[in-house]
Amino acid sequence: MKKIVLREDEMPTRWYNVVPDIPNGLQPPLDPETLQPIGPEKLGAVFPMSLLEQEMTQEQWIDIPQEVMDVYKIWRPAPLVRANKLEEALGTKAKIYFKYEGCSPVGSHKPNSAVPQAYYNKQAGIKRLTTETGAGQWGSALSLATSKFGLECMVYMVRVSFDQKPYRKSIIQTFGGNVVASPSELTETGRRIRAEFPDTPGALGIAISEALEDANSREDTNYALGSVLNHVVLHQSIIGLEAKKQMEIIGDYPDVIVGCCGGGSNFAGLLAPFVADYRNGKKIEFVGYEPASCPTMTGGRLAYDAGDVAMMTPLLYMYTLGHDFVPPGIHAGGLRYHGMAPIVSALVRDGIVTPKSVHQMECFEAGVLFAKTEGIIPAPETTHAIRGAIIEAMKDPNEPKTILFNFSGHGLIDMASYDNYFSGKLSDYSYPKDQIEASLARLPKVG
């Protein structure tokens, strides 16, 4: 294992906006009531204007506030690591590097956006933030961030992960946040779904509806989203900016960039500063790996859809499985989302990103191999990126190539998932195409 570490004074001081690099641009978000492009004044009910400006900007570079930098420095710059032992175990001539985001206080990449979101809301005079969380990583990150800026935090955690990952709840509570299983009895949306589907495992689309309903009910409260939106991808670009600088230091450059994909922020954050190079003629592949049980890009449709089951969010033009799609309770809870970030969706549409799906069992197998060779236990979500890197390396083991993937989070709080893997309780699951088609049939009728 060889680490490439930047000095603190080499940290990026600006985020990189990849939107201007998308060949055919982004479609505007639509008002779910009028089906017309939505303006910032309506979104201002739950987001501060500073974040809305970042959401819609065409500026390439955005300065990182010093107050955000001060918190980032708790764990950033993050190391870039060459996985030599994994390469040896595979018998490949490929060089495999990973950007290690597991060194943050909550063990994942999520604080990269949680911290600036809490900061900008504090600047706007907001006292309280609501949010959803799938595997608990985003909820943990936002509770950390709100504790740094003196805000309250309310987290609606997808029910299946609430039961599977009790220590994520403990982290949220340790940083002063409140957390409930979603669907809950605290909102009208939650009560309605619980009454109709008492055994539902929950879904991010449901938890988002609950968090938005909560935020809309109080003037002192805004909503924070952990993936999908442009400003989240912008904040996560610090991953790719650091990685690019680190690869320059060692005189290498990736032929393939790999990431796991749920909502898309960690993958997009890594690839963001490399897309301009691709468009300028640099030969580089971008491959996003998603679970076969929630195949948003490989089994869904590029269309306008809501980000939540109650259709309270703007309609986003994205790959989607349908806003009321409820995926099975796989252990990669952070990848169980029906929609893909509009930025990633546009890059797939334009042929820059290639989406692929993988099964749960092969991902856990890859995660165990990685732990044995590199000494770090990956989160179930991250095993999808590791499996992807292995697939890319083994297409031709004798072909020298450089592979870069994002290690989005460690799995030390996900050991129940590994227990189930070792005891034979996990199995592969491909979501039935007829059920996906039924969900897609209920997409909003736009244009």
C-alpha positions in Angstrom: 0.0 0.0 0.0 1.5 3.3 -1.1 -0.1 6.5 0.1 0.1 9.9 -1.7 -0.7 12.6 0.8 -1.1 16.3 0.1 0.1 18.9 2.6 -2.7 21.0 4.2 -1.6 24.0 2.2 -2.0 22.0 -1.0 -5.8 21.5 -0.4 -8.0 22.9 -3.1 -9.5 26.2 -2.1 -12.3 26.2 -4.8 -14.9 23.7 -5.8 -15.1 22.7 -9.5 -18.4 22.9 -11.3 -18.7 20.2 -14.0 -22.0 21.5 -15.5 -20.3 23.7 -18.1 -18.4 20.6 -19.4 -21.6 18.6 -20.2 -21.8 18.7 -24.0 -25.6 19.0 -24.2 -26.1 20.7 -20.9 -28.8 20.0 -18.3 -32.6 20.3 -18.6 -34.1 22.8 -16.1 -35.9 21.4 -13.0 -39.7 21.8 -13.3 -42.4 22.9 -10.9 -44.4 19.7 -10.1 -47.7 21.7 -10.2 -47.2 23.8 -13.3 -44.7 21.7 -15.2 -42.8 24.9 -16.0 -39.2 25.6 -15.1 -39.1 26.3 -11.4 -37.7 29.6 -10.0 -35.4 30.1 -7.0 -38.2 32.0 -5.2 -40.2 28.7 -4.7 -37.1 26.6 -3.8 -36.2 29.3 -1.3 -38.8 27.9 1.1 -36.4 25.1 2.0 -33.0 26.1 0.7 -30.9 29.2 1.4 -30.3 31.4 -1.6 -26.5 30.8 -1.5 -27.1 27.1 -2.2 -29.6 27.8 -4.9 -27.1 30.0 -6.7 -24.6 27.2 -6.6 -27.4 24.8 -7.9 -28.0 27.0 -11.0 -24.6 28.6 -11.7 -22.6 28.2 -14.8 -19.4 29.5 -13.1 -16.6 26.9 -13.3 -15.0 27.6 -10.0 -16.6 28.5 -6.6 -14.5 29.6 -3.6 -14.7 27.5 -0.5 -15.5 29.7 2.5 -12.8 29.7 5.2 -15.2 28.5 7.9 -15.9 25.4 5.7 -12.1 24.9 5.1 -11.5 25.0 8.8 -13.9 22.0 9.4 -12.6 20.2 6.3 -9.1 20.2 7.7 -10.2 17.8 10.4 -9.8 15.1 7.8 -8.7 16.7 4.5 -6.7 16.4 2.4 -7.6 12.7 2.1 -5.0 10.2 0.9 -4.7 8.6 -2.5 -3.6 5.0 -2.1 -2.2 2.5 -4.6 -3.7 -0.9 -3.9 -0.5 -2.9 -4.6 -1.6 -6.0 -2.7 -4.9 -6.2 -4.4 -3.1 -5.9 -7.8 -0.9 -8.8 -6.7 -3.8 -11.0 -5.6 -5.6 -10.4 -8.9 -2.5 -11.1 -11.0 -3.1 -8.0 -13.1 -0.7 -5.5 -14.7 -3.2 -2.7 -14.1 -2.4 -0.1 -11.4 -5.3 0.4 -9.1 -5.6 3.6 -7.0 -8.3 4.5 -4.6 -9.2 7.9 -3.1 -9.8 7.1 0.6 -12.8 9.0 1.9 -13.2 6.7 4.9 -11.0 9.0 7.0 -13.7 11.6 7.7 -15.2 11.6 11.3 -18.2 9.6 10.1 -16.2 7.3 7.8 -17.5 8.5 4.4 -17.4 11.2 1.8 -20.7 12.7 2.9 -19.3 15.5 5.2 -17.8 17.1 2.0 -21.3 18.5 1.3 -22.9 18.4 4.8 -20.4 20.9 6.2 -21.0 23.6 3.5 -24.8 23.0 3.6 -24.9 23.6 7.4 -22.6 26.6 7.0 -24.8 28.3 4.3 -28.0 27.6 6.3 -26.4 29.1 9.4 -25.5 32.2 7.4 -29.1 32.5 6.3 -30.4 32.5 9.9 -31.8 29.0 9.8 -31.9 27.2 13.2 -32.8 23.6 12.2 -32.3 21.2 9.3 -34.2 18.1 8.3 -33.0 15.4 6.0 -33.3 11.8 5.0 -30.7 9.1 5.1 -30.4 5.7 3.5 -27.6 3.8 5.1 -27.2 6.4 7.7 -24.0 7.9 6.3 -25.6 11.2 5.2 -27.6 11.5 8.4 -24.4 11.0 10.4 -22.6 13.6 8.3 -25.3 16.2 8.6 -25.5 15.7 12.4 -21.7 16.3 12.6 -22.0 19.4 10.4 -24.9 20.9 12.3 -23.0 20.4 15.6 -20.1 22.5 14.2 -22.4 25.4 13.4 -24.9 25.2 16.2 -28.0 23.9 14.4 -30.5 21.3 15.3 -30.8 18.2 13.0 -33.7 15.9 12.4 -33.0 12.8 10.4 -35.6 10.5 8.7 -33.8 7.1 8.3 -35.1 4.5 5.9 -36.7 1.8 8.0 -34.7 -1.2 6.8 -31.4 0.6 7.4 -32.7 1.9 10.8 -33.0 -1.8 11.8 -29.9 -3.0 10.0 -27.4 -0.3 11.1 -28.0 0.6 14.8 -24.7 2.3 15.2 -25.4 4.9 12.5 -28.2 6.0 14.8 -25.8 6.2 17.7 -23.4 8.4 15.7 -26.3 10.8 14.7 -27.3 11.0 18.4 -23.7 11.4 19.6 -23.4 14.6 17.4 -26.7 15.9 18.8 -29.1 14.9 16.0 -32.5 13.3 16.3 -33.4 10.2 14.2 -36.5 8.2 13.5 -37.3 5.3 11.2 -39.1 6.3 8.0 -42.0 6.0 7.3 -42.7 7.5 10.7 -45.7 8.7 12.7 -44.4 12.3 12.7 -45.6 13.3 9.3 -48.8 12.9 7.3 -46.8 11.2 4.5 -45.4 8.7 6.9 -48.7 7.9 8.6 -50.4 7.4 5.3 -47.8 5.0 4.0 -47.6 3.1 7.3 -51.4 2.6 7.2 -51.3 1.4 3.6 -48.1 -0.6 3.7 -47.4 -1.5 7.4 -44.5 -3.9 6.5 -42.8 -1.5 4.1 -39.0 -1.4 4.3 -39.1 2.2 3.5 -37.3 4.1 0.7 -35.3 7.2 0.3 -38.2 8.7 -1.7 -40.5 8.3 1.3 -37.9 9.7 3.7 -37.3 12.7 1.5 -41.1 13.4 1.5 -41.1 13.3 5.3 -38.1 15.6 5.7 -39.6 18.1 3.2 -43.0 18.0 4.9 -41.3 18.7 8.3 -39.2 21.5 6.8 -42.2 23.1 5.2 -44.0 23.1 8.6 -41.6 25.4 10.4 -40.2 28.8 9.5 -36.9 28.2 11.3 -36.2 25.0 9.4 -34.7 24.1 6.0 -34.1 20.9 4.2 -30.7 19.4 3.3 -30.1 16.7 0.6 -27.1 14.4 0.6 -26.9 13.6 -3.1 -28.4 14.1 -6.6 -28.5 17.9 -6.7 -25.9 20.0 -8.5 -24.6 21.8 -5.5 -24.0 18.5 -3.7 -21.9 17.3 -6.7 -20.1 20.7 -6.6 -19.1 20.2 -3.0 -18.0 16.6 -3.7 -15.6 17.8 -6.4 -13.0 18.3 -3.8 -12.5 14.5 -4.0 -11.5 14.7 -7.7 -9.5 17.9 -7.4 -7.3 16.3 -4.7 -7.0 13.1 -6.6 -6.0 14.8 -9.8 -3.3 16.8 -8.0 -2.0 13.6 -6.2 -1.8 11.7 -9.5 0.1 14.6 -11.0 2.6 14.4 -8.1 3.4 10.8 -8.9 3.3 11.3 -12.7 0.4 9.1 -13.4 -3.1 9.6 -14.9 -6.2 7.4 -14.9 -7.3 5.4 -17.9 -10.5 4.4 -16.1 -12.4 6.1 -13.3 -14.8 4.0 -11.4 -17.4 4.8 -8.7 -20.4 3.2 -7.0 -23.7 4.9 -7.9 -26.8 5.5 -5.7 -27.7 9.1 -6.1 -24.4 9.8 -7.9 -22.6 12.4 -5.7 -19.4 10.4 -4.8 -18.8 9.2 -8.3 -19.5 12.6 -9.8 -17.3 14.3 -7.3 -14.4 12.1 -8.3 -14.8 12.5 -12.1 -15.8 16.2 -12.2 -12.3 17.7 -12.9 -11.4 15.0 -15.4 -14.4 15.6 -17.8 -12.8 18.7 -19.3 -9.7 16.6 -20.1 -11.9 14.0 -21.8 -13.5 16.6 -23.9 -10.1 18.0 -24.9 -9.1 14.7 -26.3 -7.7 12.8 -23.3 -8.5 9.1 -23.5 -10.3 8.2 -20.3 -13.3 6.0 -19.4 -15.8 6.8 -16.7 -17.8 3.7 -15.4 -20.5 3.9 -12.8 -21.5 0.7 -11.0 -24.9 0.3 -9.4 -26.7 -2.6 -7.8 -28.7 -5.0 -10.0 -31.5 -4.8 -7.4 -31.9 -1.0 -7.9 -30.8 -0.5 -11.6 -31.5 3.2 -12.0 -29.3 3.8 -15.1 -29.2 0.3 -16.5 -32.9 -0.5 -16.1 -34.6 2.8 -15.7 -35.6 5.6 -18.0 -34.3 9.1 -18.7 -37.3 11.3 -17.9 -38.6 14.0 -15.7 -39.5 12.6 -12.3 -39.9 13.7 -8.7 -37.2 12.9 -6.1 -39.7 11.7 -3.5 -42.9 9.6 -3.3 -45.2 12.5 -2.4 -43.9 14.5 -5.4 -43.0 17.5 -3.3 -39.5 18.0 -4.9 -39.0 19.7 -8.3 -39.1 17.4 -11.2 -35.6 16.5 -12.3 -34.5 15.2 -15.7 -32.7 12.1 -14.7 -32.5 8.4 -15.0 -35.2 7.0 -12.8 -37.1 3.9 -11.7 -40.1 5.9 -10.8 -40.7 8.1 -7.7 -42.7 5.5 -5.9 -40.3 2.6 -6.6 -39.4 0.7 -3.4 -36.3 -1.4 -3.8 -35.6 -4.5 -1.7 -33.7 -4.2 1.6 -30.2 -4.9 0.3 -27.4 -4.0 2.6 -26.0 -1.3 0.4 -28.6 1.0 1.7 -27.0 4.1 0.3 -27.5 2.8 -3.2 -31.3 2.2 -2.8 -32.5 5.4 -4.5 -34.8 5.5 -7.5 -33.1 8.5 -9.3 -29.7 9.4 -10.5 -28.1 12.8 -10.3 -29.0 15.0 -13.3 -25.3 15.6 -13.9 -24.5 11.9 -14.0 -27.6 11.2 -16.0 -26.6 13.8 -18.6 -23.1 12.3 -18.8 -24.6 8.9 -19.5 -26.9 10.4 -22.1 -24.0 12.1 -23.8 -22.0 8.9 -23.9 -19.3 10.0 -21.4 -20.2 7.8 -18.5 -20.9 4.1 -19.0 -23.3 2.5 -16.4 -23.0 -1.1 -15.3 -24.8 -3.2 -12.7 -23.4 -5.7 -10.3 -24.9 -8.2 -7.8 -24.7 -8.1 -4.0 -22.8 -11.3 -3.5 -20.0 -10.5 -6.0 -19.6 -7.1 -4.3 -19.3 -8.6 -0.8 -16.8 -11.1 -2.2 -14.8 -8.2 -3.7 -15.0 -6.3 -0.3 -13.6 -9.3 1.6 -10.7 -9.6 -0.9 -10.0 -5.9 -0.5 -10.0 -6.2 3.3 -7.6 -9.1 3.2 -5.2 -7.5 0.8 -5.4 -3.8 1.7 -6.4 -4.0 5.4 -9.5 -1.8 5.1 -13.1 -3.1 5.4 -15.3 -1.3 2.9 -18.9 -0.2 3.4 -21.4 -2.3 1.4 -21.8 0.6 -1.0 -18.1 0.9 -1.6 -17.8 -2.8 -2.5 -19.6 -2.0 -5.7 -16.8 0.4 -6.7 -14.2 -2.2 -5.7 -16.0 -4.9 -7.7 -16.1 -2.4 -10.6 -12.3 -1.7 -10.4 -11.7 -5.5 -10.3 -13.8 -6.0 -13.4 -12.0 -3.2 -15.3 -8.6 -4.6 -14.2 -9.4 -8.1 -15.3 -10.8 -7.4 -18.7 -7.3 -8.2 -19.8 -4.9 -8.9 -16.9 -1.9 -8.3 -19.2 -3.0 -4.9 -20.3 -1.2 -2.1 -18.3 -3.7 0.5 -17.4 -4.3 2.9 -14.5 -7.6 2.6 -12.7 -8.9 5.1 -10.1 -11.9 4.5 -7.9 -13.5 6.3 -5.0 -13.4 4.5 -1.7 -16.6 6.3 -0.5 -16.7 4.9 3.0 -15.4 2.2 5.4 -17.6 -0.6 6.7 -16.7 -0.7 10.4 -20.3 0.2 11.3 -21.7 -2.2 8.8 -20.4 -5.5 10.2 -24.0 -6.9 10.6 -24.0 -7.0 6.8 -20.8 -9.0 6.7 -22.2 -11.3 9.4 -25.2 -12.0 7.1 -22.9 -12.5 4.2 -20.7 -15.0 6.0 -23.7 -16.9 7.5 -25.3 -17.3 4.0 -28.3 -15.1 4.7 -27.6 -12.8 1.7 -28.5 -13.6 -1.9 -28.5 -11.9 -5.3 -31.6 -10.2 -6.5 -32.5 -8.6 -9.9 -35.5 -6.4 -9.7 -38.2 -7.7 -12.0 -38.6 -5.8 -15.2 -42.3 -5.9 -15.2 -42.4 -4.2 -11.8 -40.0 -1.5 -13.0 -42.2 -0.9 -16.0 -45.2 -0.6 -13.7 -43.4 2.0 -11.6 -42.3 3.9 -14.8 -45.8 4.0 -16.0 -46.6 6.3 -13.2 -44.0 8.9 -14.2 -45.3 12.5 -14.5 -46.7 13.3 -17.9 -44.3 16.0 -19.1 -44.1 17.1 -22.7 
